[in-house]
Amino acid sequence: MIQRYRVLGRSVAEGDDFQQLLAKAYAQKAQVLCECRKGTDLPLYIAHRNDRYVLARWPGSGARHATACDHYEAPDYLTGMGQVRGSAILDDETSGETALKLGFSMLSGALTISIMILPVILRTSEEALMSVPDSFREGSFGLGAGRLRTVFRVVLPDAIPGILAGVILGVGRTVGETAALLYTAGTSSDTVSGIMDSARTLSVHMYALSQEGLYINQTYATAVVLLVIVVG
């Protein structure tokens, strides 16, 4: 099957000047139509990736394309996507974007905090591994140990204190984080029943109490608990 598209009013196939046509349509914000089915033009959108223009189908339109079309997608009831679409995955047919339906939830907050502390842990672990003297590695190789054995028996045991220090620093930052969690985990004080429910951490709880100005003693108590967790 020869894939044909309607670009800027012209019916064209992928060829030498196809990228130039897509670039012009992208600049004019024009819509490209797929002609895989006779009498039915299915809309596509243009994406700019790695200095190339590629065509992608709109969410939910894959089953409408011909089975031999590059943009065909099996129906949801055959792939299992019907079980999660709408409950875990959101498709915006206006913008063509697909996103996870996390909302204000413990999972959303945990993922956000994990991304925030990952550079700290990685950089500290890298410094800890680089601080191991090269003589340790050379001695291990000289005794006949392989690379894997050297890493697990010589390098890692010496670097573990530095790696743990990075983990502790990252955990300390997560315990005191407030701003990122206000917009991801939320501020609900109700008892949660799952990771998709909104909740509040101790730092957010302390912030909420201090903003109200009615529970100053409870605010100080929350601060003490936070301090004990971080220091301990």
C-alpha positions as CSV (number, residue, x, y, z in Angstrom):
1,M,0.0,0.0,0.0
2,I,1.3,3.4,-1.0
3,Q,0.8,5.8,1.8
4,R,-0.8,9.0,0.6
5,Y,-1.6,12.2,2.4
6,R,-3.4,15.5,1.6
7,V,-1.0,18.3,2.5
8,L,-1.9,22.0,1.7
9,G,-4.6,20.8,-0.7
10,R,-2.4,18.4,-2.6
11,S,-2.5,14.6,-2.6
12,V,1.0,13.5,-2.2
13,A,3.0,10.4,-1.2
14,E,6.2,10.2,0.9
15,G,9.0,11.3,-1.4
16,D,12.0,13.6,-1.7
17,D,10.0,16.8,-1.2
18,F,7.7,15.4,1.5
19,Q,9.7,17.0,4.4
20,Q,9.6,20.4,2.7
21,L,5.8,20.1,2.4
22,L,5.4,19.1,6.0
23,A,7.7,22.0,7.1
24,K,5.5,24.5,5.2
25,A,2.3,23.0,6.6
26,Y,3.8,23.0,10.1
27,A,4.7,26.7,9.8
28,Q,1.2,27.5,8.6
29,K,-0.4,25.3,11.3
30,A,-2.2,23.4,8.5
31,Q,-3.8,20.0,9.1
32,V,-2.7,17.0,7.2
33,L,-5.2,14.4,6.1
34,C,-4.6,10.6,5.7
35,E,-6.1,9.1,2.5
36,C,-5.8,5.5,3.6
37,R,-9.6,5.0,3.2
38,K,-11.3,6.2,0.1
39,G,-13.9,8.9,0.7
40,T,-12.7,9.4,4.3
41,D,-9.9,11.8,5.1
42,L,-8.6,11.2,8.6
43,P,-6.8,14.1,10.3
44,L,-3.2,13.9,11.5
45,Y,-1.0,16.3,13.3
46,I,2.6,17.2,12.6
47,A,5.3,16.9,15.2
48,H,8.9,18.3,15.0
49,R,11.4,15.7,16.3
50,N,15.2,15.7,15.8
51,D,15.1,18.1,12.8
52,R,12.5,16.0,11.1
53,Y,8.7,16.4,10.7
54,V,6.7,13.3,11.5
55,L,3.0,12.6,11.3
56,A,1.0,11.2,14.2
57,R,-2.6,10.2,14.5
58,W,-5.0,11.9,16.8
59,P,-5.9,10.0,20.1
60,G,-8.7,7.6,19.6
61,S,-8.6,7.6,15.8
62,G,-6.2,4.7,15.2
63,A,-9.0,2.1,14.6
64,R,-10.5,4.3,11.9
65,H,-7.5,4.0,9.7
66,A,-7.1,1.1,7.2
67,T,-5.3,-1.9,8.7
68,A,-2.4,-1.5,6.2
69,C,-2.0,2.1,7.1
70,D,1.1,3.2,9.2
71,H,-1.2,5.0,11.6
72,Y,-3.6,2.1,12.3
73,E,-4.1,1.0,15.9
74,A,-6.1,-2.0,17.0
75,P,-9.3,-1.1,18.9
76,D,-9.1,-0.8,22.6
77,Y,-11.2,-3.9,23.3
78,L,-8.5,-6.0,21.5
79,T,-5.4,-4.4,23.1
80,G,-6.7,-4.1,26.7
81,M,-6.4,-0.3,26.6
82,G,-10.1,0.0,27.2
83,Q,-9.6,-1.1,30.8
84,V,-7.3,1.9,31.6
85,R,-8.4,4.6,29.1
86,G,-10.4,7.2,30.9
87,S,-9.5,5.9,34.4
88,A,-5.7,6.0,34.2
89,I,-5.0,7.6,30.8
90,L,-6.5,10.8,29.5
91,D,-6.7,11.6,25.7
92,D,-7.3,15.2,24.7
93,E,-8.6,15.1,21.2
94,T,-8.4,18.9,20.9
95,S,-4.6,19.2,21.5
96,G,-3.7,15.6,20.6
97,E,-2.0,15.1,23.9
98,T,-2.1,11.9,26.0
99,A,-1.4,12.2,29.7
100,L,-1.6,10.1,32.9
101,K,-4.6,10.7,35.1
102,L,-2.8,11.2,38.4
103,G,-4.3,14.4,39.7
104,F,-3.8,15.2,43.3
105,S,-2.6,11.8,44.7
106,M,0.1,10.2,46.8
107,L,1.5,8.6,43.6
108,S,1.8,12.0,41.9
109,G,3.6,13.5,44.8
110,A,6.0,10.5,45.2
111,L,7.0,10.6,41.5
112,T,7.6,14.3,41.7
113,I,9.8,14.1,44.8
114,S,11.7,11.1,43.3
115,I,12.6,13.2,40.3
116,M,13.6,16.1,42.5
117,I,16.0,14.1,44.7
118,L,17.4,11.9,41.9
119,P,20.2,14.3,40.9
120,V,21.4,14.7,44.5
121,I,21.6,10.9,45.0
122,L,23.2,10.3,41.6
123,R,25.8,13.1,42.0
124,T,26.7,12.0,45.6
125,S,27.0,8.3,44.5
126,E,29.2,9.3,41.6
127,E,31.5,11.2,43.9
128,A,31.6,8.3,46.3
129,L,32.6,5.9,43.6
130,M,35.3,8.2,42.2
131,S,36.7,8.7,45.7
132,V,37.7,5.0,45.9
133,P,41.5,4.8,45.2
134,D,42.6,3.4,41.9
135,S,45.1,1.2,43.8
136,F,42.1,-0.8,45.2
137,R,41.0,-1.7,41.7
138,E,44.5,-2.3,40.4
139,G,45.2,-4.6,43.4
140,S,42.0,-6.5,42.7
141,F,42.8,-7.0,39.0
142,G,46.3,-8.0,39.9
143,L,45.0,-10.8,42.1
144,G,42.9,-12.1,39.2
145,A,39.5,-10.8,40.1
146,G,37.2,-9.8,37.2
147,R,35.5,-6.5,36.6
148,L,32.2,-7.5,38.2
149,R,33.8,-9.1,41.2
150,T,36.0,-6.0,41.7
151,V,32.9,-3.7,41.6
152,F,30.9,-5.7,44.1
153,R,33.6,-6.9,46.5
154,V,36.1,-3.9,46.4
155,V,34.6,-0.7,45.0
156,L,31.0,-0.8,46.4
157,P,31.9,-1.7,50.0
158,D,34.3,1.3,50.2
159,A,31.8,3.7,48.5
160,I,28.7,2.6,50.4
161,P,29.1,5.3,53.2
162,G,29.1,8.1,50.6
163,I,26.2,6.6,48.7
164,L,24.2,6.3,52.0
165,A,25.0,9.9,52.8
166,G,23.5,11.0,49.5
167,V,20.4,8.9,50.1
168,I,20.0,10.5,53.6
169,L,20.4,14.0,52.2
170,G,17.8,13.2,49.6
171,V,15.4,11.9,52.2
172,G,16.0,14.9,54.4
173,R,15.0,17.1,51.5
174,T,11.9,15.2,50.7
175,V,10.8,15.4,54.4
176,G,10.9,19.2,54.3
177,E,9.5,19.7,50.8
178,T,6.3,21.6,50.7
179,A,5.8,23.6,47.5
180,A,6.0,20.7,45.1
181,L,3.6,18.6,47.1
182,L,1.0,21.3,47.4
183,Y,0.4,20.9,43.7
184,T,0.8,17.2,43.3
185,A,-0.2,15.3,46.5
186,G,-2.7,18.0,47.6
187,T,-3.6,19.0,51.2
188,S,-6.3,16.6,52.1
189,S,-6.3,15.6,55.8
190,D,-8.7,12.7,55.3
191,T,-7.6,9.1,55.8
192,V,-6.4,7.7,52.5
193,S,-7.5,4.4,51.1
194,G,-5.0,4.1,48.2
195,I,-2.1,5.7,46.5
196,M,-4.4,7.6,44.1
197,D,-6.0,9.5,47.0
198,S,-4.9,13.0,47.9
199,A,-3.0,13.3,51.2
200,R,-0.7,15.7,53.1
201,T,2.8,15.2,54.4
202,L,4.0,16.5,57.8
203,S,5.6,19.5,56.1
204,V,2.4,20.4,54.3
205,H,0.5,19.8,57.4
206,M,2.7,22.2,59.4
207,Y,2.4,24.8,56.6
208,A,-1.4,24.5,56.6
209,L,-1.6,24.9,60.4
210,S,0.7,27.9,60.4
211,Q,-1.4,29.6,57.6
212,E,-4.6,29.1,59.6
213,G,-3.0,30.7,62.7
214,L,-5.3,28.8,65.1
215,Y,-3.2,25.8,66.0
216,I,0.2,27.2,66.8
217,N,1.0,24.5,69.4
218,Q,0.1,21.8,67.0
219,T,2.4,23.5,64.4
220,Y,5.3,23.4,66.8
221,A,4.6,19.8,67.6
222,T,4.6,18.8,63.9
223,A,7.9,20.7,63.5
224,V,9.4,18.7,66.4
225,V,8.3,15.4,64.8
226,L,9.9,16.4,61.5
227,L,13.1,17.4,63.2
228,V,13.3,14.0,65.1
229,I,12.7,12.1,61.8
230,V,15.4,14.1,59.9
231,V,18.0,14.0,62.7
232,G,17.2,10.5,63.8
